[in-house]
Amino acid sequence: MDSGKYDIVIGLEIHAQLRTETKLFCGCSTAFGRVPNSLTCPVCLGLPGALPVLNERAVEMAVTLALAIHARVNLRSQFSRKNYFYPDLPKGYQITQYLYPIASDGWLPIDDGGTLRKIGIERIHLEEDAGKSIHDGLPDSARKTSLDFNRSGVPLVEIVGRPELTSPAEAVEFLARLRTTVQYLEICDGNMEEGSLRCDANLSVKEKGSTAMGVKTEIKNLNSFKFLERALAFEAERQIGLREEGLPVRAETRLFDAQQNRTLPMRSKEEAHDYRYFPEPDLPLLVIGEDLIAALRSRLPELPAEKIRRFIDAYGLPAYEAGLLAESRGLADYYERTAAASGNARQASHWIMREVRQHLNDRGEGIERYPVRPEDLGELIRLVENREITLTAGKEKVLPLMISSGKRAAEIVREEGLLQISDGDEIRRLALRILEENPGPLKQYREGKKQVFGFFVGQLMKASSGRADARLARDIFEGLLAADDRTS
């Protein structure tokens, strides 16, 4: 299969659940994980005579997102009915925006070989979510599908990206950047496992350099970065294989089977006319004033790309570190407070990139769950940088005790007797003892195996319980071994 003959074209459609307290057209709660069908009312169930009332906070969140991704906010937009039958859609239609969305023509940057490339966003529109069909996990799931309408009417924004992504890796980066953006704006928690952020992907392949687009397929409901990348990689290979064999690619909607690591056909691809859109008769035009746009623009936080640039310029961080530290607003804030408390922005980055992120990754937690305050981590960094304790003691003893006990670094150092040994005479006595107790390695060193030097330093650090000044220990060993070379 010669994939070099083809270009891959990908466009993403991303649904983000807005963090409102109530649903888009009624006062029911949007809380997750409640008793099934306990958060419903005549409006979100579509009962006769019930009329929708638009949630103003959802509109503000959608406008905020539009401003953050450089989109044009449309001063007039309109809701429509999207008609289709599915068991979890109680009204038989979904209220969404079709011809006149709330915003159009935005973009987000992705990395393109060290430079940023703008990926276009065609539109942002508001819509209500459907319910949830439950196919397993209940006593009668083998015979019946159960329905939970708690999610019906929950406010969503759909972000429709232009087909300008050229690989699964680019698609993952685009989704990650959008997820970070909505989290910075605090309009969506970005929790893909709970369905707060969901992604549909459209993919086609075409002859390399051709302007004629290939037949596209849509892959529905991808709820993790890993599944998005794997699904797109498989689908690209599948379509290229069909073209190489002279077989047609069908326009269809497909699902990703994570167990088989492949996409499977779901249904033929719908077109707009299949949904019989028409204006929602129970809602007036949505009119947004310039004063609201200006107020929301003034409240925009520093966004990820801006924060990364400032971290590079102000703190001298490499782009890679700045990007990881800015991947969430909470982590970026934690870093800046640690840098200020420690007085050393570079070392604050090193500790957070390694020790802090490792702790969080091991537990699958966010920075908000990390038990050490940034000011206390900054104090620990100062103790190490001032050579009051060793780096080994700081990482292997003090920080774990801070995590488990909640105590401050200075208190732990005092209680555990961890102050660094910087007395040259004491370290020299330990070094002489190490050389005397290890004649074999000493003989190897004399025979030219200079890498044994690290063994001696390690043994001294072990003998001093990690308290010896490692740099001073190396200097002393170098002097002793140089003198030994001259006399041997």
N, C-alpha and C positions, 0 to 999 in steps of 0.2 A: 504494500500500500504506500503510494507516494504522496504523503501529506504536504510536501513542499510545492506541489502543483496548485494548491488551493489556499484561499484566504478564508479565515473563520470570521464571521460577523455575529456579534452578540449584543443584545439589548436587554436590560433588566427592568422589570416592573416590581416595585418594592412597596409593600403595605406596612405602614408604621401605625401602631395603636397609640392614640393621643392620651396623655396622662391627665385626663379630666376626671373629676369625681363622679360625674353623671354622664349618661349616654348622649348621643348626638341630638335626638329629638324628643327625649323625655327625661324625667327626673330619677330614673332607676340608677342604682350604683353600678360602677364599672369594676368593682373588686373582683380579683381573681381567686378561683378555688373555693367558691362558696357552694352550698348545697345546690345541686342541679335544679334549675327552673325556679329558684327562689328570688331572683333579681329580674322580675318581669312585670309588665303592666299592659293594659290594652293597646298603648301606642306601639311598644316594641314587639308586641305579638300580632299587630295588624288587625285588631278586632274592629268590627264595623262601627263607624262613627268616631273613632279616635283620630285626633288631629296632631300632627307633629309640630313642635316648636323648636327652632334652631338653638343650639348651645353656643352662646357668644364666646365662651372661653375656647372652644374648639376652633372657631374662626380665627381668633387671635394667635393660636398656636400654629395654624396653617400659614398665616401671613408671616409669622416670625421665621418659619422654615424657609419660605420663599425668599425672604430678604437675605437669609444666611447663605443660600446657594445661588445668589445673584439672579434670581428670576424676576420677571415683571409681574407685579400684583395687578390683577384685573379689577378695576373699580366696580364692575358689574359682572356677576356670574350667576349661574342658574342651575338648579337641581333638576334631575330627570329621573324617570322610572326605567330601570333596566329589568326587563321582564324575562324570567326563566323559572322553571319549576325544579325545585330540589327540596327534599324533605326538611332540611334545616333552614329554609327560607320561609318563614310563616306567612308573609304577605303575598308570596308569589311574585314579588318584585323587590328590587333593592333600590333605595334612594341613593343616587350618586350624582356626579356631575359629568356631563358628556360634551356637548358642543361648546359650552362656556365655562371652563374651569376657573378656579380661584387664582391660579398663577400659571405662567407659561415662560418658556425660553430661559432656563437657568443652566448652570454648569457646576461641576465639581472637578477638581484636579486629581490626576493620578500621576505616579512617577513613571517617566518614560526614559530610562537610561540616564538618570541623574537630573533630568529636566522635568518640569511639570507640563502635562498635556490636559487640556480642558475636555471633559466628556460632557456632551450636551444633555440637558434634561428638557424633554418636550413639554411636560405639563405636570402640575400638581393639582390633584382634586380631592375634595372631601367626599366621603361616603360612609355609610353605615356598614358594620360587619354583619355577617350571617350568624346563625347558631352553630352548634357543633353536633355532628353525627358521631355516635359512639358505637364502634363495631366490635369491641372486645372488652373483657374485664368484668363483665356482669354475668350473673348466673344463667341468663337466657341468651347470651350473645351469640351462641351457635345458631339460634333460630331467628333472632330479632336484632334490628338496629335501634338503639335508643337515641333520644334527642334531648339536648340541653340548650335551652334558649337564653341562658344567662348572657351570652355574648351578643345576642341579637341587638342591633342598634348601637353597639359600642363604636365610638368615633374613630375613623381611620383617615390617614392621608395616603393616597397612592401617588408614588413618584415614578413617572414613566421616563426612563432613560432612552436616549437616542441609540440606534444600533451602531455604536462607534467603538465598542470594545473588541479586541482582536484575539483574546486568549482567555482560557479559564482563570489564569492568574490575575489578569487585569480585572476580570469580573469580581473576583474575591476582593481585590484592593478597593474597587469602587464601592462595593457593599460595605466594606469595613469603614471607609471614609464617611459614608452616609450615616452609618450606625454611630460613629463617634460624634458626628455633627448633631444628631437629634439628642444624644445624651448630653452634650455640652449645653444645648438649648433647654434641657430638662423638659422636653415635650413628649419624650418616649423613653422607656427604660431600656429598650434595645434587647430585651430578653427573648432570644430566638427559641429557646426550649418551651417557653410558655406561649409562644405565638405572638408576642408583642411586635416582632419584626419578622415579616415573611417575604419570600422572594419568589417570583416567577421569572424564568429565563427563556428568552427567544434566541434560537441559534439557527444559522444557515451557513452553508459553505458555497463559495463561488470560485471560478477559475481565477488564479492569481492575476491581479491587475485589472480584471474585468469590472465594468461598471454595472453589469447585469446581475441583480441579486438572485441568490438561490432560493429555493423553497424553504421556508422556515418552519420549525416545530417549536412548540412551547412546552417547557417542563414546569409543572406546577408544584407549589408548596414546598420549596426547599428551605429548611429551617436550621441550617448550620453552614458555616463557611466550607467545612470539609465536604459536605454533601453537594454544595453548589459546584465546587471545583471538580469533584469526581463525576457528577452528572454531566457537566459540560464536556469534560474530556471524553467520556464514553460517547456522548451524542455526536460530537465532532467526528470521532473515528467511525461511528456507524454510518453517518451520512457520506463521508469520503469513501467508505467501502462500497456503498450502494452506487455512487457515481462511477467508481472504478469498474464496477461490474456492469455498467450500463443500465441500472435499475432506477426507477423513479423514487424520489424522496416525497413522501406524502405530507401535506399540510395537516398536522394533527396535534392534539394535546397529549402529552406523555407524563408519566409519573416515574420518579426515581426509586428503584428498589435497592435499598442499602445492603441487603443481605446478598443479592446477586451482583451488586455493583453495576447495574445497567438500568437504562430507561425502558419503560414498557408502554405500549399504546393504551390510552385511556378513552379517547373519543376523537371524532373528526374536529378540526379547528373551526371555532365559531367565527362568524363575521358580525360586524355591528348590526346589520339588518336582522340577524337572528334574534336579537334581544328586543327588537321593536321599541327602541327608546322614544319617549315623548316627554315634554316638560311636566314636572311634578305639579299637579293642580293645587295641592294643599300648601305650597310654599311660595312666597313671592320672590322676586329677584333679590339676590344678595347684593347689597350696595355697601361698599367699603369706602370710608372717607379718607382723604389725604392726611387729616390730622391723626387718625388712628395709625396709619402707616408710619408717619413721622415719630409718633410716640413709641411704637414697637421697635423701630430702627434704633432709637436712642437707648433702648434697654438691651440691645444685643451684647452678649458677652464676647470676650476675646475668643475667637474661633480657633480650631486646631492648627490650621496652616499658619495663622498669625502667631500663635503661641510657639510653634516649632521654630519659626524664624527668630523670634525674640530669645528663645533659649540658646540658639546657636550664637547670636550676636552678643547677648548680655552675659552669658555664662561660659562661652567658649566650648560648648558641647559639640561633639560630632553629630552630624545629621541623624545617624542611626539612633543614637542615644536620645536625642531630642524627640524623635518620632515616637519612641517607646514610652518615654516619660509623659508625653502629651496624649497618649492613646485614650486616657479618660480624664475628665475634668478633676475628679477627686485625686488621682495619682499626681497630676500636674501641680495641684495645690499643695499636696503633701511634700512634693519635691522642693517647691519654693520655700516652704516654711522650714524644712530641714536645712536647706542651703543657708538660709538666713541665720538659723540657730547655730550652725557649725562654723560659719564664716568661711567655708570652703565648698564652693559650688561643684567642683569636679569630684571631690571625695563624696559629697552627698549623692551625686549621680551614681558613683561606683557602688555604694552601699545599697541604694534602692534597686539598682539594676540587678544586683546579685542576691544579696541576703533577703531583702524585703520581697522582691518578686518571686524568688524561689519559695519562700514561705507561703505566699498567696497561691501560687500555682499548685503546690503540693496539696492544698486544701480546697482548691476551686473557689476561692473567695476573692472579693474585691477589697480595695484599699480601706474602705470604710470599716472593715472587720479587723484590720491589723491592730494588735493590742498596744503597740508602742507609739506614743505621741511623737510627732515630728520634732518637737523641741527636745525631747529626751534622746531621740536618735542623734540629733545634732550635738548634744552634750557628749555622747559616746564617741562620736567622730572627733570632737575636740580633744578628748583624753588620749586617743590614739595618735592624732597629729602632733600633740604636744609631747609625745613619747612618755606619758605618765603610765600607760599600759601598752602592751604589745598588740600588734594587729591580731595575732593568733588568739590572745586572751580576749580581745574585744569580740571577735567573731564566734569563738568556740565556747566561751564561758559567760561573758557579760551579757551579750545580746540574748542568748537563750534564757538566762535568768530574768532578764527584763520582760521577756514575753510571758514566762510562766508565773512570775511573782508580781509584776506591775511596779516593781521598784525602779528607782532611777539608777543610772550607771554609776555615779560617784558613790552612792550608798552600797551598791554591790561590790565595787572595787575595795572599799574600806572593809566590809564584812568578810570578804573572801581572801583578803591579803594579796591582791593582785597587782599592786603597784610594781611597775617595771624595775628590774635590777639594772642599774646603769653604772654601778661601781666596777671600774675596770679591773681592780685587783680580785674582786670576788669572781668575776667572769673568767679571769685568767686561771684562777685555781680550778674552776669547773672544767675549763678547756684542757688543762694539763691532766686532769683525772680521766677525761674522755679519751685522750690519746694513750694514756697508760693502760686503760681497760680494754682497748681495742687494737692490739698489736697486729692482727691480721689485716684490717683495713689500712693501718699505718704503713705496713710493708707494701701493700698494693699502691698506695700513694707514692711511696718512694720509688716504686718501679715504673712510675709514669702514668698511673690511672688517676688522673687529676679529678675525675668526676666523683671520687670518693669524698672530696671536700664537703659536698652537701650532706653526706652521711654524718660527718662530725658535727656540723652545725645543728642538724636535726637532733642528734643525741644530746647536745647541750641544751637545746630548747626543751626537750623532754625532761632532762634532769632538773631544770629550773621551773618545771610546771608551766612552761610557756612565758615566764616572766622576764627572761633575759632580753636585753636589747639586742635584737638579731643583727643589726648593722655593726654594733660594737663587737659582737661575738665573731662575726666574719673577719673583721679587722684583726682581732687577736689571734684567731687561727692562722690567718695569712702570715702574721709575724712569726708565730711559733714554728709553722711548717717551713717557712723560708729559712729560719735559723737552723732547723733540723737538716734541710738540704745542704747547707754550708758545712755542717759538721759530720754528715754521713759520708 
